[in-house]
Amino acid sequence: MEEIIDTGPTPAIHGVVRWRIIDLGQWLWDEFNISISKQALGHELRTMGYRKLSARPRHHAQDLANIAIF
C-alpha cells in the first residue's frame, strides 16, 4: 500500500488526481475486497507516518502588497 500512496493515483486508471482517504478505501475494496472505515484507514495511515495535508486558509480581504512590505 505504501507504494501506491507514494506513486500517487493514475487518473486514467483510478479516476482521481490525488488520494483522499475515501479513494484509498475504494481502491482497497476494488483490489482486495477489504472494507475499512475512513476512521480506521486514517488511523492506519497515521501509524505508517503519513499526515493529512490541507491548504492554509487565506482571509478574503488579504492584501498581498501589505504582506510583501511586512
N, CA, C and O atoms as a Tripos MOL2 file, in Angstrom:
@<TRIPOS>MOLECULE
protein
  280   279    70     0     0
PROTEIN
NO_CHARGES

@<TRIPOS>ATOM
      1 N           0.8120   -1.1830    0.0000 N.3       1 MET1
      2 CA          0.0000    0.0000    0.0000 C.3       1 MET1
      3 C           0.8630    1.2570    0.0000 C.2       1 MET1
      4 O           0.4830    2.2710   -0.5860 O.2       1 MET1
      5 N           2.0200    1.1970    0.6520 N.am      2 GLU2
      6 CA          2.8980    2.3680    0.6750 C.3       2 GLU2
      7 C           3.3090    2.7740   -0.7330 C.2       2 GLU2
      8 O           3.4030    3.9640   -1.0360 O.2       2 GLU2
      9 N           3.5500    1.8000   -1.5840 N.am      3 GLU3
     10 CA          3.9720    2.1050   -2.9530 C.3       3 GLU3
     11 C           2.8740    2.8420   -3.7100 C.2       3 GLU3
     12 O           3.1570    3.8130   -4.4110 O.2       3 GLU3
     13 N           1.6380    2.4010   -3.5820 N.am      4 ILE4
     14 CA          0.5340    3.0530   -4.2930 C.3       4 ILE4
     15 C           0.3110    4.4660   -3.7640 C.2       4 ILE4
     16 O          -0.0630    5.3550   -4.5300 O.2       4 ILE4
     17 N           0.5330    4.6890   -2.4700 N.am      5 ILE5
     18 CA          0.3780    6.0340   -1.9090 C.3       5 ILE5
     19 C           1.4990    6.9370   -2.3910 C.2       5 ILE5
     20 O           1.2530    8.0760   -2.7900 O.2       5 ILE5
     21 N           2.7320    6.4360   -2.3550 N.am      6 ASP6
     22 CA          3.8830    7.2530   -2.7430 C.3       6 ASP6
     23 C           3.8840    7.6080   -4.2220 C.2       6 ASP6
     24 O           4.2610    8.7210   -4.5910 O.2       6 ASP6
     25 N           3.4680    6.6740   -5.0740 N.am      7 THR7
     26 CA          3.4560    6.9700   -6.5140 C.3       7 THR7
     27 C           2.2680    7.8210   -6.9100 C.2       7 THR7
     28 O           2.3000    8.4880   -7.9440 O.2       7 THR7
     29 N           1.2260    7.8060   -6.1050 N.am      8 GLY8
     30 CA          0.0400    8.5990   -6.4120 C.3       8 GLY8
     31 C          -0.8600    7.8750   -7.3990 C.2       8 GLY8
     32 O          -0.4590    6.8890   -8.0180 O.2       8 GLY8
     33 N          -2.0790    8.3740   -7.5360 N.am      9 PRO9
     34 CA         -3.0220    7.7090   -8.4300 C.3       9 PRO9
     35 C          -2.7370    8.0320   -9.8950 C.2       9 PRO9
     36 O          -2.1680    9.0750  -10.2160 O.2       9 PRO9
     37 N          -3.1370    7.1350  -10.7610 N.am     10 THR10
     38 CA         -3.1180    7.3790  -12.2000 C.3      10 THR10
     39 C          -4.5440    7.7660  -12.5720 C.2      10 THR10
     40 O          -5.4490    6.9360  -12.4800 O.2      10 THR10
     41 N          -4.7600    9.0210  -12.9920 N.am     11 PRO11
     42 CA         -6.1370    9.4680  -13.2330 C.3      11 PRO11
     43 C          -6.9220    8.5830  -14.1980 C.2      11 PRO11
     44 O          -8.1150    8.3580  -13.9950 O.2      11 PRO11
     45 N          -6.2800    8.0890  -15.2280 N.am     12 ALA12
     46 CA         -6.9910    7.2560  -16.2010 C.3      12 ALA12
     47 C          -7.4210    5.9180  -15.5960 C.2      12 ALA12
     48 O          -8.4390    5.3540  -15.9980 O.2      12 ALA12
     49 N          -6.6660    5.4210  -14.6550 N.am     13 ILE13
     50 CA         -6.9690    4.1190  -14.0470 C.3      13 ILE13
     51 C          -7.8240    4.2810  -12.7930 C.2      13 ILE13
     52 O          -8.8470    3.6140  -12.6410 O.2      13 ILE13
     53 N          -7.3980    5.1700  -11.8990 N.am     14 HIS14
     54 CA         -8.0480    5.3000  -10.5980 C.3      14 HIS14
     55 C          -9.1920    6.3130  -10.5860 C.2      14 HIS14
     56 O         -10.0320    6.2840   -9.6870 O.2      14 HIS14
     57 N          -9.2320    7.2020  -11.5720 N.am     15 GLY15
     58 CA        -10.3160    8.1780  -11.6510 C.3      15 GLY15
     59 C         -10.1790    9.3680  -10.7200 C.2      15 GLY15
     60 O         -11.1160   10.1560  -10.5890 O.2      15 GLY15
     61 N          -9.0290    9.5160  -10.0690 N.am     16 VAL16
     62 CA         -8.7760   10.6560   -9.1780 C.3      16 VAL16
     63 C          -7.3910   11.2090   -9.4650 C.2      16 VAL16
     64 O          -6.5360   10.5080  -10.0060 O.2      16 VAL16
     65 N          -7.1680   12.4740   -9.1010 N.am     17 VAL17
     66 CA         -5.8620   13.0900   -9.3310 C.3      17 VAL17
     67 C          -5.0070   13.1470   -8.0700 C.2      17 VAL17
     68 O          -3.8020   13.3880   -8.1390 O.2      17 VAL17
     69 N          -5.6410   12.9220   -6.9130 N.am     18 ARG18
     70 CA         -4.8940   12.8330   -5.6570 C.3      18 ARG18
     71 C          -5.6400   11.8830   -4.7390 C.2      18 ARG18
     72 O          -6.8580   11.7360   -4.8370 O.2      18 ARG18
     73 N          -4.9050   11.2440   -3.8510 N.am     19 TRP19
     74 CA         -5.5270   10.2960   -2.9460 C.3      19 TRP19
     75 C          -6.2120   11.0110   -1.7980 C.2      19 TRP19
     76 O          -5.6200   11.8770   -1.1540 O.2      19 TRP19
     77 N          -7.4440   10.6520   -1.5480 N.am     20 ARG20
     78 CA         -8.1470   11.0040   -0.3280 C.3      20 ARG20
     79 C          -8.3820    9.6890    0.4050 C.2      20 ARG20
     80 O          -8.2570    8.6160   -0.1860 O.2      20 ARG20
     81 N          -8.7160    9.7660    1.6700 N.am     21 ILE21
     82 CA         -8.9410    8.5360    2.4390 C.3      21 ILE21
     83 C         -10.0690    7.7260    1.8100 C.2      21 ILE21
     84 O          -9.9760    6.5010    1.7230 O.2      21 ILE21
     85 N         -11.1150    8.3840    1.3790 N.am     22 ILE22
     86 CA        -12.2440    7.6770    0.7810 C.3      22 ILE22
     87 C         -11.8190    6.9770   -0.5140 C.2      22 ILE22
     88 O         -12.2920    5.8800   -0.8110 O.2      22 ILE22
     89 N         -10.9310    7.6070   -1.2800 N.am     23 ASP23
     90 CA        -10.4380    6.9980   -2.5230 C.3      23 ASP23
     91 C          -9.5580    5.7880   -2.2290 C.2      23 ASP23
     92 O          -9.6380    4.7740   -2.9220 O.2      23 ASP23
     93 N          -8.7170    5.8960   -1.2000 N.am     24 LEU24
     94 CA         -7.8860    4.7530   -0.8230 C.3      24 LEU24
     95 C          -8.7390    3.5940   -0.3220 C.2      24 LEU24
     96 O          -8.4370    2.4290   -0.5820 O.2      24 LEU24
     97 N          -9.8020    3.9230    0.3960 N.am     25 GLY25
     98 CA        -10.7190    2.8770    0.8410 C.3      25 GLY25
     99 C         -11.3790    2.1740   -0.3310 C.2      25 GLY25
    100 O         -11.5380    0.9540   -0.3120 O.2      25 GLY25
    101 N         -11.7630    2.9280   -1.3480 N.am     26 GLN26
    102 CA        -12.3550    2.3270   -2.5430 C.3      26 GLN26
    103 C         -11.3270    1.4800   -3.2860 C.2      26 GLN26
    104 O         -11.6570    0.4110   -3.8010 O.2      26 GLN26
    105 N         -10.0860    1.9510   -3.3440 N.am     27 TRP27
    106 CA         -9.0320    1.1790   -4.0020 C.3      27 TRP27
    107 C          -8.8050   -0.1500   -3.2710 C.2      27 TRP27
    108 O          -8.6430   -1.1910   -3.9090 O.2      27 TRP27
    109 N          -8.7930   -0.1130   -1.9400 N.am     28 LEU28
    110 CA         -8.6350   -1.3530   -1.1720 C.3      28 LEU28
    111 C          -9.7770   -2.3290   -1.4660 C.2      28 LEU28
    112 O          -9.5560   -3.5350   -1.5730 O.2      28 LEU28
    113 N         -10.9910   -1.8040   -1.5970 N.am     29 TRP29
    114 CA        -12.1320   -2.6700   -1.9060 C.3      29 TRP29
    115 C         -12.0010   -3.2590   -3.3110 C.2      29 TRP29
    116 O         -12.2320   -4.4500   -3.5180 O.2      29 TRP29
    117 N         -11.6260   -2.4090   -4.2780 N.am     30 ASP30
    118 CA        -11.5040   -2.8710   -5.6690 C.3      30 ASP30
    119 C         -10.3970   -3.9030   -5.8450 C.2      30 ASP30
    120 O         -10.5600   -4.8690   -6.5900 O.2      30 ASP30
    121 N          -9.2830   -3.7060   -5.1700 N.am     31 GLU31
    122 CA         -8.1310   -4.5900   -5.3450 C.3      31 GLU31
    123 C          -8.1960   -5.8610   -4.4960 C.2      31 GLU31
    124 O          -7.8580   -6.9450   -4.9710 O.2      31 GLU31
    125 N          -8.6300   -5.7290   -3.2460 N.am     32 PHE32
    126 CA         -8.5190   -6.8370   -2.2990 C.3      32 PHE32
    127 C          -9.8310   -7.2440   -1.6360 C.2      32 PHE32
    128 O          -9.8470   -8.1520   -0.8050 O.2      32 PHE32
    129 N         -10.9400   -6.5780   -1.9970 N.am     33 ASN33
    130 CA        -12.2370   -6.8220   -1.3570 C.3      33 ASN33
    131 C         -12.1600   -6.6540    0.1590 C.2      33 ASN33
    132 O         -12.7460   -7.4320    0.9130 O.2      33 ASN33
    133 N         -11.4340   -5.6360    0.5900 N.am     34 ILE34
    134 CA        -11.3030   -5.3040    2.0040 C.3      34 ILE34
    135 C         -12.1150   -4.0540    2.2710 C.2      34 ILE34
    136 O         -11.9140   -3.0310    1.6170 O.2      34 ILE34
    137 N         -13.0310   -4.1250    3.2240 N.am     35 SER35
    138 CA        -13.8370   -2.9780    3.6170 C.3      35 SER35
    139 C         -13.2710   -2.4180    4.9170 C.2      35 SER35
    140 O         -13.0640   -3.1570    5.8790 O.2      35 SER35
    141 N         -13.0200   -1.1060    4.9440 N.am     36 ILE36
    142 CA        -12.4540   -0.4570    6.1290 C.3      36 ILE36
    143 C         -13.0800    0.9190    6.2570 C.2      36 ILE36
    144 O         -13.3220    1.5880    5.2530 O.2      36 ILE36
    145 N         -13.3420    1.3460    7.4760 N.am     37 SER37
    146 CA        -13.9410    2.6660    7.6870 C.3      37 SER37
    147 C         -12.9020    3.7550    7.4410 C.2      37 SER37
    148 O         -11.6980    3.5050    7.4880 O.2      37 SER37
    149 N         -13.3890    4.9700    7.1770 N.am     38 LYS38
    150 CA        -12.4930    6.0950    6.9520 C.3      38 LYS38
    151 C         -11.6380    6.3620    8.1870 C.2      38 LYS38
    152 O         -10.4560    6.6870    8.0740 O.2      38 LYS38
    153 N         -12.2430    6.2230    9.3690 N.am     39 GLN39
    154 CA        -11.5080    6.4860   10.6080 C.3      39 GLN39
    155 C         -10.3950    5.4660   10.8030 C.2      39 GLN39
    156 O          -9.2760    5.8290   11.1670 O.2      39 GLN39
    157 N         -10.6940    4.1950   10.5640 N.am     40 ALA40
    158 CA         -9.6780    3.1550   10.7410 C.3      40 ALA40
    159 C          -8.5530    3.3120    9.7210 C.2      40 ALA40
    160 O          -7.3810    3.1410   10.0550 O.2      40 ALA40
    161 N          -8.9100    3.6380    8.4750 N.am     41 LEU41
    162 CA         -7.8900    3.8290    7.4430 C.3      41 LEU41
    163 C          -7.0310    5.0390    7.7600 C.2      41 LEU41
    164 O          -5.8150    5.0030    7.5760 O.2      41 LEU41
    165 N          -7.6560    6.1190    8.2390 N.am     42 GLY42
    166 CA         -6.8920    7.3030    8.6400 C.3      42 GLY42
    167 C          -5.9360    6.9920    9.7710 C.2      42 GLY42
    168 O          -4.8050    7.4800    9.7800 O.2      42 GLY42
    169 N          -6.3740    6.1850   10.7280 N.am     43 HIS43
    170 CA         -5.5110    5.7820   11.8400 C.3      43 HIS43
    171 C          -4.3260    4.9630   11.3320 C.2      43 HIS43
    172 O          -3.1890    5.1870   11.7490 O.2      43 HIS43
    173 N          -4.5870    4.0250   10.4420 N.am     44 GLU44
    174 CA         -3.5030    3.2060    9.8820 C.3      44 GLU44
    175 C          -2.5100    4.0630    9.1020 C.2      44 GLU44
    176 O          -1.3020    3.8460    9.1950 O.2      44 GLU44
    177 N          -3.0050    5.0280    8.3380 N.am     45 LEU45
    178 CA         -2.1020    5.9120    7.5890 C.3      45 LEU45
    179 C          -1.2370    6.7360    8.5270 C.2      45 LEU45
    180 O          -0.0520    6.9370    8.2580 O.2      45 LEU45
    181 N          -1.8130    7.2200    9.6300 N.am     46 ARG46
    182 CA         -1.0180    7.9750   10.6060 C.3      46 ARG46
    183 C           0.0490    7.1030   11.2490 C.2      46 ARG46
    184 O           1.1660    7.5650   11.4830 O.2      46 ARG46
    185 N          -0.2840    5.8390   11.5400 N.am     47 THR47
    186 CA          0.7270    4.9620   12.1370 C.3      47 THR47
    187 C           1.8270    4.6150   11.1420 C.2      47 THR47
    188 O           2.9430    4.2780   11.5380 O.2      47 THR47
    189 N           1.5140    4.6980    9.8460 N.am     48 MET48
    190 CA          2.5240    4.4590    8.8100 C.3      48 MET48
    191 C           3.3870    5.6970    8.5760 C.2      48 MET48
    192 O           4.3480    5.6390    7.8080 O.2      48 MET48
    193 N           3.0590    6.8170    9.2290 N.am     49 GLY49
    194 CA          3.8660    8.0310    9.1060 C.3      49 GLY49
    195 C           3.3030    9.0600    8.1470 C.2      49 GLY49
    196 O           3.9490   10.0790    7.9040 O.2      49 GLY49
    197 N           2.1260    8.8310    7.5960 N.am     50 TYR50
    198 CA          1.5130    9.7930    6.6900 C.3      50 TYR50
    199 C           0.6800   10.7740    7.4940 C.2      50 TYR50
    200 O           0.0980   10.4170    8.5180 O.2      50 TYR50
    201 N           0.6280   12.0150    7.0220 N.am     51 ARG51
    202 CA         -0.1420   13.0560    7.6810 C.3      51 ARG51
    203 C          -1.0790   13.6980    6.6800 C.2      51 ARG51
    204 O          -0.8110   13.7320    5.4790 O.2      51 ARG51
    205 N          -2.1810   14.2040    7.2000 N.am     52 LYS52
    206 CA         -3.1440   14.9030    6.3530 C.3      52 LYS52
    207 C          -2.5640   16.2590    5.9840 C.2      52 LYS52
    208 O          -2.1170   17.0050    6.8550 O.2      52 LYS52
    209 N          -2.5720   16.5760    4.7100 N.am     53 LEU53
    210 CA         -2.1230   17.8800    4.2400 C.3      53 LEU53
    211 C          -3.3290   18.6520    3.7490 C.2      53 LEU53
    212 O          -4.1640   18.1200    3.0180 O.2      53 LEU53
    213 N          -3.4160   19.9010    4.1520 N.am     54 SER54
    214 CA         -4.5010   20.7470    3.6740 C.3      54 SER54
    215 C          -3.9440   22.1280    3.3910 C.2      54 SER54
    216 O          -2.9440   22.5450    3.9760 O.2      54 SER54
    217 N          -4.6010   22.8220    2.4930 N.am     55 ALA55
    218 CA         -4.1570   24.1640    2.1380 C.3      55 ALA55
    219 C          -4.4070   25.1140    3.3000 C.2      55 ALA55
    220 O          -5.4040   25.0020    4.0120 O.2      55 ALA55
    221 N          -3.4920   26.0410    3.4760 N.am     56 ARG56
    222 CA         -3.6560   27.0200    4.5370 C.3      56 ARG56
    223 C          -4.7080   28.0320    4.1040 C.2      56 ARG56
    224 O          -4.6120   28.5780    3.0040 O.2      56 ARG56
    225 N          -5.7080   28.2980    4.9370 N.am     57 PRO57
    226 CA         -6.7640   29.2400    4.5400 C.3      57 PRO57
    227 C          -6.2390   30.6650    4.4590 C.2      57 PRO57
    228 O          -5.3300   31.0570    5.1910 O.2      57 PRO57
    229 N          -6.8340   31.4270    3.5520 N.am     58 ARG58
    230 CA         -6.4720   32.8400    3.4130 C.3      58 ARG58
    231 C          -7.7000   33.6980    3.6780 C.2      58 ARG58
    232 O          -8.8220   33.3300    3.3290 O.2      58 ARG58
    233 N          -7.4690   34.8440    4.3010 N.am     59 HIS59
    234 CA         -8.5630   35.7640    4.5550 C.3      59 HIS59
    235 C          -9.0080   36.3820    3.2340 C.2      59 HIS59
    236 O          -8.1760   36.6850    2.3780 O.2      59 HIS59
    237 N         -10.3050   36.5710    3.0650 N.am     60 HIS60
    238 CA        -10.8300   37.0700    1.7910 C.3      60 HIS60
    239 C         -10.3990   38.5040    1.4910 C.2      60 HIS60
    240 O         -10.3700   38.9000    0.3260 O.2      60 HIS60
    241 N         -10.0660   39.2870    2.5080 N.am     61 ALA61
    242 CA         -9.6610   40.6780    2.2950 C.3      61 ALA61
    243 C          -8.1560   40.8570    2.4410 C.2      61 ALA61
    244 O          -7.6880   41.9690    2.6850 O.2      61 ALA61
    245 N          -7.4160   39.8130    2.3000 N.am     62 GLN62
    246 CA         -5.9620   39.8620    2.4610 C.3      62 GLN62
    247 C          -5.3350   40.7090    1.3580 C.2      62 GLN62
    248 O          -5.6800   40.5530    0.1860 O.2      62 GLN62
    249 N          -4.4220   41.5970    1.7190 N.am     63 ASP63
    250 CA         -3.7530   42.4810    0.7560 C.3      63 ASP63
    251 C          -2.3120   41.9910    0.5630 C.2      63 ASP63
    252 O          -1.4870   42.0780    1.4730 O.2      63 ASP63
    253 N          -2.0270   41.4750   -0.6360 N.am     64 LEU64
    254 CA         -0.7080   40.9080   -0.9090 C.3      64 LEU64
    255 C           0.3950   41.9660   -0.8410 C.2      64 LEU64
    256 O           1.5240   41.6390   -0.4750 O.2      64 LEU64
    257 N           0.1010   43.2270   -1.1850 N.am     65 ALA65
    258 CA          1.1120   44.2770   -1.1290 C.3      65 ALA65
    259 C           1.5550   44.5130    0.3190 C.2      65 ALA65
    260 O           2.7480   44.6660    0.5790 O.2      65 ALA65
    261 N           0.6230   44.5420    1.2450 N.am     66 ASN66
    262 CA          0.9740   44.7320    2.6560 C.3      66 ASN66
    263 C           1.7650   43.5560    3.2010 C.2      66 ASN66
    264 O           2.6350   43.7390    4.0530 O.2      66 ASN66
    265 N           1.4820   42.3670    2.7300 N.am     67 ILE67
    266 CA          2.2220   41.1800    3.1880 C.3      67 ILE67
    267 C           3.6760   41.2930    2.7510 C.2      67 ILE67
    268 O           4.5820   40.9840    3.5250 O.2      67 ILE67
    269 N           3.9070   41.7370    1.5030 N.am     68 ALA68
    270 CA          5.2770   41.8750    0.9960 C.3      68 ALA68
    271 C           6.0390   42.9300    1.8010 C.2      68 ALA68
    272 O           7.2230   42.7520    2.0880 O.2      68 ALA68
    273 N           5.3740   44.0180    2.1640 N.am     69 ILE69
    274 CA          6.0210   45.0750    2.9490 C.3      69 ILE69
    275 C           6.3510   44.5820    4.3470 C.2      69 ILE69
    276 O           7.4120   44.8880    4.8900 O.2      69 ILE69
    277 N           5.4420   43.8220    4.9230 N.am     70 PHE70
    278 CA          5.6340   43.3290    6.2790 C.3      70 PHE70
    279 C           6.8400   42.4250    6.3440 C.2      70 PHE70
    280 O           7.1660   41.9070    7.4120 O.2      70 PHE70
@<TRIPOS>BOND
     1     1     2 1
     2     2     3 1
     3     3     4 2
     4     3     5 am
     5     5     6 1
     6     6     7 1
     7     7     8 2
     8     7     9 am
     9     9    10 1
    10    10    11 1
    11    11    12 2
    12    11    13 am
    13    13    14 1
    14    14    15 1
    15    15    16 2
    16    15    17 am
    17    17    18 1
    18    18    19 1
    19    19    20 2
    20    19    21 am
    21    21    22 1
    22    22    23 1
    23    23    24 2
    24    23    25 am
    25    25    26 1
    26    26    27 1
    27    27    28 2
    28    27    29 am
    29    29    30 1
    30    30    31 1
    31    31    32 2
    32    31    33 am
    33    33    34 1
    34    34    35 1
    35    35    36 2
    36    35    37 am
    37    37    38 1
    38    38    39 1
    39    39    40 2
    40    39    41 am
    41    41    42 1
    42    42    43 1
    43    43    44 2
    44    43    45 am
    45    45    46 1
    46    46    47 1
    47    47    48 2
    48    47    49 am
    49    49    50 1
    50    50    51 1
    51    51    52 2
    52    51    53 am
    53    53    54 1
    54    54    55 1
    55    55    56 2
    56    55    57 am
    57    57    58 1
    58    58    59 1
    59    59    60 2
    60    59    61 am
    61    61    62 1
    62    62    63 1
    63    63    64 2
    64    63    65 am
    65    65    66 1
    66    66    67 1
    67    67    68 2
    68    67    69 am
    69    69    70 1
    70    70    71 1
    71    71    72 2
    72    71    73 am
    73    73    74 1
    74    74    75 1
    75    75    76 2
    76    75    77 am
    77    77    78 1
    78    78    79 1
    79    79    80 2
    80    79    81 am
    81    81    82 1
    82    82    83 1
    83    83    84 2
    84    83    85 am
    85    85    86 1
    86    86    87 1
    87    87    88 2
    88    87    89 am
    89    89    90 1
    90    90    91 1
    91    91    92 2
    92    91    93 am
    93    93    94 1
    94    94    95 1
    95    95    96 2
    96    95    97 am
    97    97    98 1
    98    98    99 1
    99    99   100 2
   100    99   101 am
   101   101   102 1
   102   102   103 1
   103   103   104 2
   104   103   105 am
   105   105   106 1
   106   106   107 1
   107   107   108 2
   108   107   109 am
   109   109   110 1
   110   110   111 1
   111   111   112 2
   112   111   113 am
   113   113   114 1
   114   114   115 1
   115   115   116 2
   116   115   117 am
   117   117   118 1
   118   118   119 1
   119   119   120 2
   120   119   121 am
   121   121   122 1
   122   122   123 1
   123   123   124 2
   124   123   125 am
   125   125   126 1
   126   126   127 1
   127   127   128 2
   128   127   129 am
   129   129   130 1
   130   130   131 1
   131   131   132 2
   132   131   133 am
   133   133   134 1
   134   134   135 1
   135   135   136 2
   136   135   137 am
   137   137   138 1
   138   138   139 1
   139   139   140 2
   140   139   141 am
   141   141   142 1
   142   142   143 1
   143   143   144 2
   144   143   145 am
   145   145   146 1
   146   146   147 1
   147   147   148 2
   148   147   149 am
   149   149   150 1
   150   150   151 1
   151   151   152 2
   152   151   153 am
   153   153   154 1
   154   154   155 1
   155   155   156 2
   156   155   157 am
   157   157   158 1
   158   158   159 1
   159   159   160 2
   160   159   161 am
   161   161   162 1
   162   162   163 1
   163   163   164 2
   164   163   165 am
   165   165   166 1
   166   166   167 1
   167   167   168 2
   168   167   169 am
   169   169   170 1
   170   170   171 1
   171   171   172 2
   172   171   173 am
   173   173   174 1
   174   174   175 1
   175   175   176 2
   176   175   177 am
   177   177   178 1
   178   178   179 1
   179   179   180 2
   180   179   181 am
   181   181   182 1
   182   182   183 1
   183   183   184 2
   184   183   185 am
   185   185   186 1
   186   186   187 1
   187   187   188 2
   188   187   189 am
   189   189   190 1
   190   190   191 1
   191   191   192 2
   192   191   193 am
   193   193   194 1
   194   194   195 1
   195   195   196 2
   196   195   197 am
   197   197   198 1
   198   198   199 1
   199   199   200 2
   200   199   201 am
   201   201   202 1
   202   202   203 1
   203   203   204 2
   204   203   205 am
   205   205   206 1
   206   206   207 1
   207   207   208 2
   208   207   209 am
   209   209   210 1
   210   210   211 1
   211   211   212 2
   212   211   213 am
   213   213   214 1
   214   214   215 1
   215   215   216 2
   216   215   217 am
   217   217   218 1
   218   218   219 1
   219   219   220 2
   220   219   221 am
   221   221   222 1
   222   222   223 1
   223   223   224 2
   224   223   225 am
   225   225   226 1
   226   226   227 1
   227   227   228 2
   228   227   229 am
   229   229   230 1
   230   230   231 1
   231   231   232 2
   232   231   233 am
   233   233   234 1
   234   234   235 1
   235   235   236 2
   236   235   237 am
   237   237   238 1
   238   238   239 1
   239   239   240 2
   240   239   241 am
   241   241   242 1
   242   242   243 1
   243   243   244 2
   244   243   245 am
   245   245   246 1
   246   246   247 1
   247   247   248 2
   248   247   249 am
   249   249   250 1
   250   250   251 1
   251   251   252 2
   252   251   253 am
   253   253   254 1
   254   254   255 1
   255   255   256 2
   256   255   257 am
   257   257   258 1
   258   258   259 1
   259   259   260 2
   260   259   261 am
   261   261   262 1
   262   262   263 1
   263   263   264 2
   264   263   265 am
   265   265   266 1
   266   266   267 1
   267   267   268 2
   268   267   269 am
   269   269   270 1
   270   270   271 1
   271   271   272 2
   272   271   273 am
   273   273   274 1
   274   274   275 1
   275   275   276 2
   276   275   277 am
   277   277   278 1
   278   278   279 1
   279   279   280 2
@<TRIPOS>SUBSTRUCTURE
     1 MET1         2 RESIDUE 1 A MET
     2 GLU2         6 RESIDUE 1 A GLU
     3 GLU3        10 RESIDUE 1 A GLU
     4 ILE4        14 RESIDUE 1 A ILE
     5 ILE5        18 RESIDUE 1 A ILE
     6 ASP6        22 RESIDUE 1 A ASP
     7 THR7        26 RESIDUE 1 A THR
     8 GLY8        30 RESIDUE 1 A GLY
     9 PRO9        34 RESIDUE 1 A PRO
    10 THR10       38 RESIDUE 1 A THR
    11 PRO11       42 RESIDUE 1 A PRO
    12 ALA12       46 RESIDUE 1 A ALA
    13 ILE13       50 RESIDUE 1 A ILE
    14 HIS14       54 RESIDUE 1 A HIS
    15 GLY15       58 RESIDUE 1 A GLY
    16 VAL16       62 RESIDUE 1 A VAL
    17 VAL17       66 RESIDUE 1 A VAL
    18 ARG18       70 RESIDUE 1 A ARG
    19 TRP19       74 RESIDUE 1 A TRP
    20 ARG20       78 RESIDUE 1 A ARG
    21 ILE21       82 RESIDUE 1 A ILE
    22 ILE22       86 RESIDUE 1 A ILE
    23 ASP23       90 RESIDUE 1 A ASP
    24 LEU24       94 RESIDUE 1 A LEU
    25 GLY25       98 RESIDUE 1 A GLY
    26 GLN26      102 RESIDUE 1 A GLN
    27 TRP27      106 RESIDUE 1 A TRP
    28 LEU28      110 RESIDUE 1 A LEU
    29 TRP29      114 RESIDUE 1 A TRP
    30 ASP30      118 RESIDUE 1 A ASP
    31 GLU31      122 RESIDUE 1 A GLU
    32 PHE32      126 RESIDUE 1 A PHE
    33 ASN33      130 RESIDUE 1 A ASN
    34 ILE34      134 RESIDUE 1 A ILE
    35 SER35      138 RESIDUE 1 A SER
    36 ILE36      142 RESIDUE 1 A ILE
    37 SER37      146 RESIDUE 1 A SER
    38 LYS38      150 RESIDUE 1 A LYS
    39 GLN39      154 RESIDUE 1 A GLN
    40 ALA40      158 RESIDUE 1 A ALA
    41 LEU41      162 RESIDUE 1 A LEU
    42 GLY42      166 RESIDUE 1 A GLY
    43 HIS43      170 RESIDUE 1 A HIS
    44 GLU44      174 RESIDUE 1 A GLU
    45 LEU45      178 RESIDUE 1 A LEU
    46 ARG46      182 RESIDUE 1 A ARG
    47 THR47      186 RESIDUE 1 A THR
    48 MET48      190 RESIDUE 1 A MET
    49 GLY49      194 RESIDUE 1 A GLY
    50 TYR50      198 RESIDUE 1 A TYR
    51 ARG51      202 RESIDUE 1 A ARG
    52 LYS52      206 RESIDUE 1 A LYS
    53 LEU53      210 RESIDUE 1 A LEU
    54 SER54      214 RESIDUE 1 A SER
    55 ALA55      218 RESIDUE 1 A ALA
    56 ARG56      222 RESIDUE 1 A ARG
    57 PRO57      226 RESIDUE 1 A PRO
    58 ARG58      230 RESIDUE 1 A ARG
    59 HIS59      234 RESIDUE 1 A HIS
    60 HIS60      238 RESIDUE 1 A HIS
    61 ALA61      242 RESIDUE 1 A ALA
    62 GLN62      246 RESIDUE 1 A GLN
    63 ASP63      250 RESIDUE 1 A ASP
    64 LEU64      254 RESIDUE 1 A LEU
    65 ALA65      258 RESIDUE 1 A ALA
    66 ASN66      262 RESIDUE 1 A ASN
    67 ILE67      266 RESIDUE 1 A ILE
    68 ALA68      270 RESIDUE 1 A ALA
    69 ILE69      274 RESIDUE 1 A ILE
    70 PHE70      278 RESIDUE 1 A PHE
